[in-house]
């Protein structure tokens, strides 16, 4: 977002929508299926998009205007690896100028300190890097990029120093599965030590069809998460979402899915889906966005056995007054935490400027 007044306006709009039982729409926009990683928890890299088939910058700008007119206020840019788009800053700036809260998830491998700063300058509000384990060998093995773990830690430090001011959030996304559920305390401690934020979500086989990484999140582990939530301001996952992880891992029937009503997805070619893992129901440039609420879309959503992604369960928390109140408390905590850290920490050194002699 471009200014503090934009943030305040968004909060007021979302508050009014909650009180009136309306839904502030969230969009998960996959900019590309190209990726330089080979992640075990995702198979997009096996089916990369041809850049020529991806929406152009002018088309994305038109799509952003259309979703803003439809009522969307939050966009999470993902991939594949979104930093492979050279026009990423322009895309973020286009959304930000429309008053849309912007977020991005990356594996972190291609981020430089300069690009983190340029994304913030473009209006990016939230920057999240994937971290699978405290063990470098496990993380790098899961991602297929040797040395990536060390790079992620370095970039998290840059995010802490250069990105986290005012309302900005950023840090780690940890997908809980059998290889890391025993490390949750250490992962939270790492976020605290680095001065960044952290969200958890359980693995789901929708992305791969592979059940072997099943989360195995026990009731005891969820209790530990909820204790950590009370102790650490770094953990941004809401209490309601964390409690829902246990119900999901038990195989209990989740709450009614709001795909197409609370959130929807746009793929690299511009095709609309009520859910990122659901079928296409229309196109961002050719169809009215109401197609995400069509009978065809609703049928696809009803046929799904359910997931517990942050995009799904976490966004649902704003549908209740209590859930939205917790979100406001978290937002206030972020601003206070960032302000205190910014006061205590000296300003980051400017990046070197290349000269003709260089």
ZAMARGU-4260 file (C-alpha; in steps of 0.2 Angstrom, whole numbers, plus 5000, padded with zeros to 4 digits):
<rodrens>
0) 5000/5000/5000 | 5006/5017/4996 | 5003/5026/5013 | 4997/5025/5031 | 4980/5032/5025
5) 4978/5018/5013 | 4981/5006/5027 | 4968/5015/5038 | 4955/5015/5024 | 4957/4997/5022
10) 4955/4993/5040 | 4939/5004/5041 | 4932/4996/5025 | 4936/4978/5032 | 4928/4982/5049
15) 4912/4989/5041 | 4911/4973/5030 | 4913/4962/5045 | 4899/4971/5055 | 4888/4970/5040
20) 4892/4952/5037 | 4899/4955/5020 | 4915/4947/5014 | 4931/4957/5009 | 4938/4946/4995
25) 4955/4939/4995 | 4964/4934/4978 | 4978/4922/4976 | 4986/4927/4960 | 4998/4914/4953
30) 5010/4925/4941 | 5019/4910/4934 | 5021/4891/4936 | 5040/4893/4931 | 5051/4889/4946
35) 5070/4887/4949 | 5066/4875/4964 | 5061/4857/4964 | 5050/4857/4980 | 5044/4840/4987
40) 5028/4849/4993 | 5023/4856/4976 | 5023/4850/4958 | 5021/4866/4948 | 5039/4865/4943
45) 5035/4849/4934 | 5023/4859/4923 | 5030/4876/4920 | 5021/4889/4910 | 5028/4896/4894
50) 5031/4915/4897 | 5022/4919/4881 | 5006/4911/4889 | 5007/4921/4904 | 4997/4937/4906
55) 5007/4953/4901 | 5009/4968/4912 | 4995/4978/4904 | 4984/4963/4905 | 4988/4961/4924
60) 4984/4979/4927 | 4967/4977/4919 | 4964/4962/4929 | 4969/4971/4945 | 4957/4985/4941
65) 4943/4972/4938 | 4945/4963/4954 | 4946/4979/4964 | 4930/4984/4956 | 4923/4967/4961
70) 4927/4971/4979 | 4944/4962/4981 | 4956/4971/4994 | 4969/4958/4997 | 4981/4950/4983
75) 4994/4937/4987 | 5006/4935/4972 | 5013/4918/4971 | 5020/4905/4958 | 5029/4895/4954
80) 5043/4908/4959 | 5036/4925/4957 | 5053/4934/4957 | 5056/4926/4940 | 5044/4939/4933
85) 5055/4954/4929 | 5040/4966/4930 | 5036/4960/4947 | 5038/4978/4955 | 5027/4985/4942
90) 5014/4972/4945 | 5015/4976/4964 | 5014/4995/4961 | 4999/4993/4950 | 4990/4984/4964
95) 4996/4995/4978 | 4990/5011/4969 | 4973/5003/4968 | 4973/5002/4987 | 4975/4983/4988
100) 4985/4975/5001 | 4999/4966/4993 | 5008/4950/4998 | 5021/4938/4990 | 5027/4921/4994
105) 5045/4916/4987 | 5058/4903/4990 | 5070/4917/4992 | 5084/4911/4981 | 5083/4925/4968
110) 5080/4939/4980 | 5094/4952/4982 | 5094/4966/4996 | 5091/4979/4982 | 5076/4969/4976
115) 5068/4968/4993 | 5070/4987/4995 | 5063/4990/4978 | 5048/4978/4981 | 5044/4988/4997
120) 5046/5004/4988 | 5033/4998/4975 | 5021/4995/4989 | 5023/4977/4994 | 5015/4975/5012
125) 5020/4957/5016 | 5035/4947/5010 | 5036/4929/5015 | 5050/4916/5012 | 5047/4897/5013
130) 5057/4888/5027 | 5055/4869/5028 | 5066/4865/5042 | 5080/4871/5054 | 5091/4858/5046
135) 5099/4865/5031 | 5101/4848/5023 | 5082/4844/5025 | 5077/4861/5018 | 5089/4861/5003
140) 5084/4843/5000 | 5065/4847/5000 | 5068/4862/4989 | 5081/4855/4977 | 5093/4870/4978
145) 5110/4867/4987 | 5114/4881/4999 | 5096/4888/4999 | 5094/4887/5018 | 5109/4899/5021
150) 5102/4911/5008 | 5085/4911/5016 | 5092/4915/5033 | 5102/4929/5025 | 5087/4936/5016
155) 5077/4935/5032 | 5089/4946/5040 | 5088/4959/5026 | 5069/4958/5028 | 5071/4961/5046
160) 5082/4976/5043 | 5075/4984/5028 | 5057/4979/5026 | 5049/4978/5043 | 5043/4996/5046
165) 5026/5003/5050 | 5012/4990/5045 | 5024/4979/5035 | 5025/4961/5039 | 5036/4948/5032
170) 5047/4933/5037 | 5044/4914/5036 | 5030/4902/5030 | 5033/4885/5037 | 5022/4870/5030
175) 5020/4858/5044 | 5024/4840/5039 | 5032/4824/5047 | 5050/4831/5044 | 5047/4847/5054
180) 5033/4846/5066 | 5045/4842/5080 | 5054/4858/5077 | 5040/4871/5080 | 5048/4879/5096
185) 5064/4881/5087 | 5056/4888/5072 | 5047/4901/5082 | 5063/4905/5092 | 5072/4908/5075
190) 5059/4920/5070 | 5061/4929/5086 | 5080/4930/5085 | 5079/4936/5067 | 5066/4949/5071
195) 5054/4943/5058 | 5036/4936/5057 | 5030/4918/5055 | 5015/4908/5049 | 5012/4890/5049
200) 5000/4879/5038 | 4999/4860/5037 | 5004/4851/5022 | 4990/4845/5010 | 4992/4833/4996
205) 4982/4844/4984 | 4998/4851/4977 | 5006/4834/4973 | 4994/4820/4976 | 5008/4812/4987
210) 5001/4807/5005 | 5018/4803/5012 | 5021/4820/5019 | 5006/4820/5029 | 5007/4833/5043
215) 5005/4821/5058 | 5001/4836/5069 | 4995/4830/5086 | 4984/4837/5099 | 4999/4840/5110
220) 5008/4849/5095 | 4994/4861/5093 | 4993/4865/5111 | 5012/4869/5110 | 5008/4880/5095
225) 4994/4889/5105 | 5006/4892/5120 | 5019/4899/5108 | 5006/4910/5100 | 5003/4918/5117
230) 5021/4920/5121 | 5028/4926/5104 | 5023/4941/5094 | 5032/4934/5079 | 5019/4921/5077
235) 5005/4929/5066 | 4994/4914/5063 | 4978/4917/5073 | 4973/4906/5087 | 4957/4900/5078
240) 4967/4895/5063 | 4980/4885/5074 | 4966/4877/5083 | 4958/4872/5066 | 4975/4863/5061
245) 4971/4849/5074 | 4953/4847/5067 | 4960/4846/5050 | 4973/4833/5054 | 4961/4822/5063
250) 4951/4821/5047 | 4936/4831/5054 | 4924/4839/5043 | 4930/4857/5041 | 4919/4873/5041
255) 4910/4877/5025 | 4922/4882/5012 | 4920/4900/5006 | 4930/4898/4990 | 4922/4909/4977
260) 4914/4920/4990 | 4928/4924/5002 | 4942/4921/4991 | 4946/4916/4973 | 4962/4912/4962
265) 4969/4919/4946 | 4982/4907/4937 | 4996/4913/4926 | 4985/4913/4910 | 4972/4923/4918
270) 4959/4909/4921 | 4948/4911/4936 | 4945/4898/4949 | 4935/4898/4965 | 4950/4889/4973
275) 4968/4888/4968 | 4966/4869/4967 | 4949/4869/4958 | 4944/4869/4940 | 4944/4885/4929
280) 4927/4893/4928 | 4931/4909/4918 | 4944/4922/4913 | 4949/4938/4922 | 4948/4948/4906
285) 4934/4940/4897 | 4921/4936/4910 | 4912/4944/4924 | 4920/4940/4941 | 4904/4933/4947
290) 4908/4917/4938 | 4918/4912/4954 | 4901/4911/4963 | 4892/4902/4949 | 4883/4885/4950
295) 4898/4877/4941 | 4910/4884/4954 | 4899/4880/4969 | 4898/4862/4963 | 4917/4861/4962
300) 4919/4868/4979 | 4906/4856/4986 | 4915/4841/4979 | 4932/4845/4987 | 4936/4836/5003
305) 4944/4851/5011 | 4960/4859/5015 | 4967/4870/5028 | 4978/4882/5019 | 4982/4900/5026
310) 4972/4906/5011 | 4957/4896/5016 | 4956/4894/5035 | 4965/4910/5040 | 4955/4921/5029
315) 4939/4914/5036 | 4943/4921/5053 | 4938/4938/5047 | 4920/4932/5044 | 4917/4933/5063
320) 4918/4948/5074 | 4929/4939/5087 | 4941/4933/5073 | 4942/4950/5065 | 4945/4958/5082
325) 4960/4946/5084 | 4966/4952/5067 | 4966/4970/5073 | 4975/4965/5088 | 4988/4957/5078
330) 4990/4972/5066 | 4992/4984/5081 | 5005/4972/5088 | 5014/4972/5072 | 5015/4991/5071
335) 5021/4993/5089 | 5034/4979/5087 | 5041/4987/5071 | 5041/5004/5078 | 5051/4999/5093
340) 5063/4989/5083 | 5065/5003/5070 | 5069/5015/5084 | 5082/5004/5092 | 5090/4999/5076
345) 5101/5011/5066 | 5095/5014/5048 | 5102/5002/5035 | 5117/5007/5025 | 5113/5013/5008
350) 5117/5001/4994 | 5133/5005/4984 | 5129/5014/4968 | 5139/5008/4952 | 5149/5021/4943
355) 5155/5022/4925 | 5172/5016/4931 | 5164/5000/4938
</rodrens>
